[in-house]
Structures are given as C-alpha cells and as structure tokens.
Amino acid sequence: MAKREIIVLPDPLLRTVSKPVKTVDSATRKLMDDMLETMYDAPGIGLAAVQIGEPKRLVVIDISKEGEEKQPLFLVNPEITWSSPEESDYEEGCLSIPEFFDMVTRPKEIKVRYLDRQGEPKEQHCAGVLATCVQHEIDHLNGVLFIDYISKLKRDRVVKKFVKAQKLQRSET
C-alpha cells in the first residue's frame, strides 16, 4: 500500500465524471488499498478515486470509530438503486475541501448496488452515517461536491478561499 496525495478544491478534476471500472483485477485492488491507506492517514471515513487523481468509479469507506476494529467497504461502480423519502441532516466535510464543514440534507436511507473487492455483485441497505457517506462519495464520482448542496453565497466564499490559497501557494514556489 502507498499513501497518495489528495487533490483539493479548485482542482478541475474534482468536477470530472469518473469512468466505470471494467474489471476488478490486482491493479484495481492495489488502487483501492492505496485509497484506504490515504483515507486512514488523512483521516477520513470515505474517499473516491478521483480525489487522488484517478477518475475511476471506485470508493472506499470505513465508518468504524477510533479504537474499533476497522471495517473497510470497497465499492466498485456503485449506484444508488433506492432512496428513502425521509431525509436527514448531517454536518459533512471533505478531504478535498479541508477544514470546511456544513450541514447537508440527503435521503436518510439508501440501497446501493456495487461490485466488491473481489468483483462480486453486492447490494446493501445503508442508513445513518453510512448512507450519508455513500451518497457523498458517489457524488464525487459524478463530479458533484458537498458544497453544491449549500447556499450559493457560502459556496462562492469557500471556492474563493481555496482559489486564493492556491494562488498564494503557487507564488511561494
């Protein structure tokens, strides 16, 4: 496993629609292992491949709490097949938008269909934090960021802050 660099706003790759994975092979599993190590190191609870510069429909998630046994979930080509009409609010953050958090309203429960780490088809019912995390990461695969769910004023302010930080970083190098 190797830790990879997480790309941050305003990188245009974050707005890319990721391509489906054709086969779950050793290279795919290696990429997912790298993603998992990167996510744990960050630390975070979910990571889409596009966030490390690989626009492929791959997601890793682990919502286990600190001190609990790790329970990684590997989602290849995930798609939401059902969403509950009930919604819930959750304060979201993103490894590609560091140190910014805001409330997002999403369906409270979902069903997701995907291929697992071995390429086997699976379907899972998700609720609570897992439902929020799966939706957040699938959004990444579609070029959508959680800030797209907040007010335009707040979103513009966040984007402006990251553009300014990027310009400052470039001028220092």
Buried (B, 14 or more C-beta within 10 A) or exposed (E): EEBBEBBBBBBEBBBBEBBEBEEBEEEBBEBBBBBBBBBBEBEBBBBBBBBBBBBBBBBBBBBEEEEEEEEBBBBBBBEBEEBBEEEBEBEBBBBBBEEBEBEBEBBBBBBBBBBBBEEEEBEBEBEEBBBBBBBBBBBBBEBBBBBEBBEEEEBEEBBEBBEEBBEEEEEEE
